[in-house]
């Protein structure tokens, strides 16, 4: 049954948006297939997290997990979910990893960055600023950020610029 599961375009769009933002990729211990792990702040992003969970509940392996962590003495409450290790999700994840297991922008990002994917990238990792919308891309190389900028311009006519959050992180 698992091998027969095909990601509907809407599911794939949501997952691509998550992978462009804060979602991570890990390997299932039981069947060695890649999975998508999604963690978001309970207090700041609860509604978006639940939207993702209910939209994709059939591909998640359990209910959301509440996590409480302390960073620099500050309490951080978040929710996390992990997808099932399905071949369709595994194949999507492989496009977002290089040979060393580092998250990258896929070669086929032009086709993967659908309107649904763009919306979830913005909801997952975007923020409104006085000068417009800022999408955090600090997980990617400058070459990958320029690739994303080109796709945004060509596919959606969105003009974008690179801002440096710290000295080395493009945003």
Secondary structure, DSSP 4 states (H G I P E B T S, - for coil): -GGG----HHHHHHHHHHHHTT-EEEE-TTT--EEEEEEEEHHHHHHHHHHHHHHSGGGBSSS-EEEEEEETTEEEEEEEEEB---HHHHHHHHHTB-TTS-B---TTHHHH--HHHHHHHHHHHEEEETTEEEE--TTS-HHHHHHHHHHHHHHH-------BSSSS-B-
